Structure formats: structure tokens, C-alpha cells
Amino acid sequence: MLETIFRRAGQPARRALSACGLALLAVSATAAPAVRQLEIADYRAYLPEQHPVRQGMRAFADSAARASGGSLQVKVRSDAVPGSPAAQIAALQAGAPGAPTLMLVAGTGLAPQVKAFELLDLPYLVASERQADALLDGPFGQALLARLAPAGLVGLAWWENGFRQITTSGAPVRDARDLRGLEMRVIGEPVFVETARAFGANPVALPFGELYGALKAKRVTAQDNFISQILAGRLYEVQASLSLTNHSYSALVLAANARAWAALTPREQGILRQAAADAARVQRSAARAEAAAARDTLATRGMAVYTPAPAQSAMLRALTAPLRERHFAGQEPELRTLYDAGTAQAH
């Protein structure tokens, strides 16, 4: 019908119709792209708004919106998927109702899904923050993230909870022998249980929600955790001493549901990967500043804070060396090669 009108119209009318068509094309070309809504959450619902992880999630959302011109809108959720870490990861993998598109997951929780992730929790695998950055941002960390694909997840970046320390109900751990025979609460994962045994302690696997009560009742007399968690859990009320052993580094992974990720355009994927890396730097910096502040706060709350002498740290490292070697022996040789190269780079 429009074709007939155009053919019968005079030259001026045809010019007007052509101009109108070009204008419509111009409007169509400049129309704002469709907005894609995504959600990000942490595995913990109790984090305060100024927690480094929540700072990182907001930085991620802001970066994605800015780089995409507003077409990628990321909602930062304050809740968490219900259930255990294993149930949370399963919900993310399946894209279950109520699960976010992206979630911060403790590296510990990924070990049952991808065996290589058990390496992250090995004692004294990471010696310093500088080494953590070199390992996780380099080929070693990227090789681990790539191994998430068969599990239905896409690993975008490494964030952190920080180094784990040891608290006790009595005197601080001044000597490696002070750990012998202690009833020590650990995460219920094999590497943590084996580490406590290597130290000479008696491991007691308990979820964090039961820890305060167990310490108060003297069912356990020691535990290990990162400093911010010690403060957030008010463990200073039931523990007398904090020993800065830095014996285990707790990494976080920002992971996405694989099907949701595949539905994104390559441009959107690139924007989100860059946003995740940028936010990782924000989060790690905030986490390290918070750890230093929390350490001072714990001292003001009455905890004795002690840094073991280098010789004692070396003894703890030596006690756990067979554990590291055994776990690396059960992995692909490539991972050991990449790990060694990453640690060398950090020196």
C-alpha cells in the first residue's frame, strides 16, 4: 500500500516521504539499547553495608553501568541464597528461582565441585598479599577459574576474605608446640582438618553459626578465621588471644551462572569481566585496610595480639609441607608449574 502511494506521489511528495523514512531510520539507529537486568549477591546475608565485599559489589555494579552506557544494570542484593554453601552453589549452577546471576563464593566451597580449588586452602600456600595478587591475577588463578566451566559456572575474578589467624582461650601461640593437643574448631573441609592435625591440634569441624556457643561452653578452645570474621562474630568475648599466623589465605570467586552468561553478547561479557577485575582491586584494598583496623579493634576489646617469631612461622610451615606436597601430587602437573612461576614472580 505504501509502495503504491509512493509511486503515485509527485516528486516533491516523494522527496518528503524519503526524508521522513530517513528520519525514522535515524531515530531507530540512535534509540537506547535494551536494558539488561542482572543480580549479584554474597554467600552471607549478615555483612554490614561498609563491608569490603559489599563495597566491591557496589563498585562492580557502578562500573558495569558506566561502561555499558546504562544498558547493564546490576542489582546488589543484601540477602543470600538460603542453605549451606553447597546448596547456594547448586542454586547458582542451576539458575534456581531466587538465585542471583552472579555470586561471591568462598574458594573453599568450590573444592567439592572442582578438585583443583582445594589447593587454595593449603596451609602456607600464599605467603603475602603481594604473592596472592601475583598468583590469582596471573596464569595460576586464571587456570583455576577456567576449570569451573564443566561445573556450569563462569569465574570472573578473584576477591578475598584475607589471611586466616588462630585464636585461643588461653595464652597466644608463641611456639608451634603450643598447638599440640588443643581442641581446635575448623571448617568441615578435608584440608582444614588435615592442617589442624599437622599442627598437632585436635580438629573439631563446626559451622560458623555454632562456633561462638562452642567456644563459650569450652567444647573447643581454639579456632582459625580471618580477622574481620573474628570481630564480626564477637569471638573476642570468648577467646583471649589472637596469633597472627597468616597460615591460610581465604580467596573469594565472583562466579556467574553459565547459561545466563552465554545469553550475554560478547561486548556485555567483556564489560562485566573488566568490571569484575576493577571491583576486585577495590575489594581487596578495602579488605586489607579493614583487617588492619580490625586487628587494632580486637586489641582494644581485650584480646592479646601476638605475631609469632619468624623461626616459629618457619616451623609451622615445615610441619605442613607434606600436606602441600601430597595435594599438589594429586593435581595436574600444569598447576604446580603455574604456581611455582607465580610465586617466583612475587619475589
N, C-alpha and C positions, 0 to 999 in steps of 0.2 A: 504494500500500500504506500509506504513512504517512498519507495523507489519510483512509483508512478507519479506521485506528487512532484518529486524532484525533477523527473523527466519533462513534465508539462510546464513547470515553472519557467519564468523568463530568466534571462541572465542575471539581473540584479537579485532576484529571489534565490537563484541557485547559489550565488555568492554568499547571501545571508545565511542560507541553510548550511553551507560548508563551514562558514565561520562559527556557527552555532555548534556544529559537530566537533570542530577543533577545540572549542572552549570546553565541551563536555569531556573530551579526552584529557585536556589539561587538568581539569578538576579531578578526574579519575586517577591521573598519574600522581597528583600531589595529596591524595586522600591519605589520612593517617593509617598506618598498618594496624591490623587487628592486635588487640592486647591479649597476651598470653599470661594466665594466672598460674603461679606456682606457690608451693608452701615449703618452708624449711622449719625443722624442729630439732631440738636436742633430745637425747635419751633420758634427760632428767627434767622433771617439771618444777623442781623447787629452786632453781637458780634465781638469784636476785637480778634485777634489771641491769645492774652495773657489772655483773659477772663477765669475765673476758669472753666466754663463749657467746653470751648474748650481745656483747659489743661486736664480736666478729660476724654474727648473723645479720645484725643491722647494717654493718659495713658491706656485706655481701649483697643484701637487697638494694642498698643505695647504688652500689657500683653497677649492678645489672640494669637497674632502671636508667641510670645516666648513660651508660654505653649503648643501650638499645633505643634511646630516644623515647623511653616510656613504654615501649611495646612489651617488655618483660617486667612484670610486676610480681615481686616475691613477698608473700605474707610471712612475717616472722611469728611463729606460734609460741605461745607461752606454756602450752600444755605438752604432754608427751604421750606417745602411744602406750596404752596400758600393758602391764605384764612385765615379765623378765626381759633382760637384754636379748635372749634368744627369740622370744616372742615378738619383740619390737623389730628385730632384723627380719624375721619371717614376714611380718606385715609389710615392711618396706619392699622386700623382694616381690611379694605377691601383688603389690599395689592395692592392698586390702582397704575396705571402706574406713575412712578416718585416718589412714596413713598419709604422711606428707610426701611430696615429690622427692624431697631431699632431707637427709637426716644426718646429724653428727652421731657417730658410732665410736665407742671405745675400741681401739685396736684389739684389745683382749677378747671382745665379743665376737670378732670375726674369725678367730682361730678355729672354731669348730667347722666353719664354712670353708675356709681356705687355710690349709695346714701351714703355709709359709708365714702367716701372721703370728704364729706362736713365737717366732723369733723376736718380735718386738718386746716381749715381756721378759726376755732372758736377763738375768742379773748382770749388771755392768756391760751390757751391750753398747750403751751410749755413755760416753764419759763427760760430756759437757753440752751446753746449749749450742755452741758453735758446731760441734760434731753432729748434733741432732739435725741442724739445718742442712749440713752438707749431705748427710745420709738420706734424709727424707725428701729433700728437694732435688736430689740427684738421681742417677740411674737406679740405685738400690730401691729408693722409695717408689719410683715410677714402675719398676718391675713388680713390686708388691701390688700396687694399685691395678696394674693390668691383669693380675690373676683373679680379680673379683668378677670379671665378665662371665665366666661359667656359672657363677652363683646368682646371676640375674641382677648384678649391681654394677654401677659405674663409679669408680673412685675419682674424685675431682681434685682433692688437695688434702694435705696433712695439717691438722691443727694440733693442740696439745693440752693435756692436763698438767704436765710437768713431771718432775722427778719425785719418786716415792721416798719417804723417810720412815724411820722407825720410832715409835713412841713406846714408853714403858710406864708401869705403875710405880716403879722404884727409881733407882739411880739410872742415869743415861748409859748408853752403850759406849763405854770408853775403850773397851777391848773386845776383839772379836769373840773371845771366850765368854763374855757377858751374856751372849745369846743362848748359850747351851742350857737346855732344859726348860726354857721359857715356853709357856703356853701362848702361842702367837696366832692371832686371827689373821687369816689370809683370804683372798678371793678364791672361790672354789674352782680354780682352773689348775691343771696339772703343773704348769711352770711355776706358779706361785707356791704351791705345796712343795715342790722339789727344791725350790730356793730356800724356804724356811728349814727344810731338813738338812740342806747343805751347810747352813749356818749353825746347825746343831740344835735348833729350836724344835718344839713340837707343834706342827701346824694344826690349826682348827679352822676349817672352812665355814665362813658365815657370811650371809648377805649384809650389806652396809646397814640396812634398816634394823638389824638385830645387834649391831656392834656396840652401841652405847650401853644397852642393857647388860650385855655380856661382860663388858669391862667393869661396869658398876658392881655387878654381882661377883666379880673376880673369877668368872668362868674362864676368862683369858686375862693375861696380864700384860700383853704387848700386842702391837698391830703395826701394819705398814700402810701408808697412804700418802697422797700428795698434800702439801701444806694447806692449800685452800680448803681441802675437804676436812682436814683435821679441825680447822677453825669453824667451817660451816656446820660440822657435826657436833660442835661443842665438846670435843673429846678432851680438851684441857680440863674439863670438870672431873674427869675420871682417869686421867693419865698425868703423871708427874713430870715426865721428861721427854724431850724431843732430841733425837740424834740425827744429824744431817748426813746420812749415809749416802744419799743420791744413788742408791743401789739399783734402781729400776726406773726407766723412763716411760711415762704413760702417754701414748700417742692417741690422737683422735683422727678419724677419717670422715671427710664430708663425702657422703655417698648418695647416689641417685638411683631411683628405680629404673631399670634398663629399658623397659617398654616406654615409659614416659620420656626418657632421654632420646630414644630412637624417633619419637614423634616430633622432636625439635629440628629446625633447619640447621645446616652446618654453621651458619652465621650465629644463630642463637646459642648453639653449643660452644662456639668459640668465646662468645661474650661471657657465658657462665663459667667456663674454665678460668678465664682471666680474672673474673670477679672472685672466684674461689681462692685463687692464688693471692690476690691482693688482700682479701679479707684474712687469709692465713697469717700474713705478716702483721696485720693489726691485732689479731687474736693472740698470737704468740708473744708479741711485745707486751700486751696487756697482762697476759698470764704470768710473765716473768716479773713484771712490776708488782703484781698482786702477791706473788709468792714471797717477795722480799718484805712487803708490808705485812703480810700475814705472819711471817716469822717473828717480826717485832711485836705484833699484837699478841701472839701466843706467849711471848716472854712477859709482857705486861699482865697477862692473865694468870701468871704464876708458874708457867712451865719452865723448867731448866732446859736451856737450848745449848747443845753441845756439838761441836764439829770434831769428828774423830781425827786423830793424827794420821798423816799420810801412811805410816807403816801399818796402822790398823786397817785402813781402807784397802791397802795392798793385800793384807791377809784375807779380808772378806772376798776380794776379787779372786784370790788364789783358791779359796775354798769352793768357789762356784765355777771355776774354769772347766772342770769335767762336764758340768751341766751344759755349758755353752757348746763345747766340742761335740757332745752327744747329739744335741738338737741340730746343729749345723750338718752333722754327718747324715741326718735323715732327710735333708733337703736337697734340692737340685744344686749341683756344684756352682752353677752360674751365680746363685745368690751369695755364696761365700766370696766369690771373686769380686762381685759388685760391692759387697760390704767392706772388704779389705781396701778397695780403691777409694771408697767414700771416707773411711776413717783416715787414710793417708792424706787425703785432700784437706782434711780439717786441721792437720798439724801445721 
